[in-house]
Amino acid sequence: MDRMYRVLGFWTIAIALMSFWGGLYPMALIFFGLTAFFVALSYMNLTERVYLNIFFGFMFLSFVGFTYYTFFVMPVGGGEHAMLQMML
C-alpha cells in the first residue's frame, strides 16, 4: 500500500509541474504540497488499514471541498466560460 502513495506522489508532481508551466501557480502549490504529503506518508510504513483510512479521509475532504467551492464560491454565469460563448 505504501507504493500506491508513491504512485499518487508521482501523479501529483506531474500535475503540479504542468500547472506550474501553465501559469496556474495556486494550483501548482497545492499539488506540490500534496506530493510532499503523499511521499512522506509512503515512507512511514503504516498498516494497510491506516493507509486506507487516511485515503478515505483525504477523499472525503476533497469531495466536500470541491462541492463547497462549486456551490458557494465559483462564479455563476456564462461570462467566465469561453467555450460557452463560442458555442452561442
C-alpha positions in Angstrom: 0.0 0.0 0.0 2.9 2.3 0.6 3.9 2.1 -3.0 0.5 3.3 -4.1 1.2 6.5 -2.1 4.4 6.9 -4.1 2.3 6.5 -7.3 0.0 9.2 -6.1 3.0 11.3 -5.4 4.2 10.8 -9.0 0.9 11.8 -10.5 0.5 14.9 -8.2 4.0 16.1 -9.1 3.2 15.6 -12.8 0.0 17.7 -12.4 1.9 20.3 -10.3 4.6 20.7 -13.0 2.1 21.0 -15.8 0.0 23.6 -13.8 3.2 25.5 -12.9 4.3 25.6 -16.6 0.8 26.7 -17.5 0.9 29.7 -15.1 -1.6 28.2 -12.6 0.5 29.0 -9.5 -2.0 28.4 -6.7 -3.0 25.0 -8.2 0.7 24.1 -8.6 1.4 25.0 -5.0 -1.5 22.8 -3.8 -0.3 19.9 -5.8 3.4 20.3 -4.7 2.1 20.1 -1.2 0.1 17.0 -1.9 3.2 15.5 -3.5 5.2 16.1 -0.3 2.3 14.7 1.8 1.9 11.5 -0.2 5.6 10.8 -0.5 6.1 11.4 3.2 3.2 9.1 4.1 4.6 6.4 1.8 7.8 6.1 3.9 6.1 5.8 7.2 5.5 2.0 6.9 2.0 2.1 8.4 -0.5 -0.7 8.2 -2.8 -1.1 5.2 -5.8 -0.2 7.3 -4.3 3.1 8.4 -3.3 3.9 4.8 -6.9 3.2 3.7 -8.3 5.3 6.5 -6.0 8.2 5.5 -7.0 7.9 1.9 -10.7 7.8 2.8 -10.3 11.0 4.9 -8.4 12.6 2.1 -11.1 11.8 -0.5 -13.9 12.9 1.9 -12.2 16.3 2.5 -11.5 16.7 -1.3 -15.1 16.0 -2.3 -16.6 18.2 0.4 -14.2 21.0 -0.5 -14.9 20.7 -4.2 -18.7 20.6 -3.6 -18.4 23.7 -1.3 -16.4 25.5 -4.0 -18.8 24.7 -6.8 -21.9 25.7 -4.8 -20.7 28.8 -2.9 -17.5 30.2 -4.4 -17.4 29.6 -8.1 -18.9 32.5 -10.1 -22.2 31.9 -11.8 -22.9 32.8 -15.4 -21.6 32.3 -18.9 -19.3 35.3 -18.8 -16.4 33.3 -17.4 -16.6 30.4 -19.9 -15.1 31.0 -23.3 -16.3 27.7 -24.7 -19.9 28.5 -23.9 -19.5 31.9 -25.5 -18.0 30.3 -28.6 -20.9 27.8 -28.9 -23.5 30.6 -28.6 
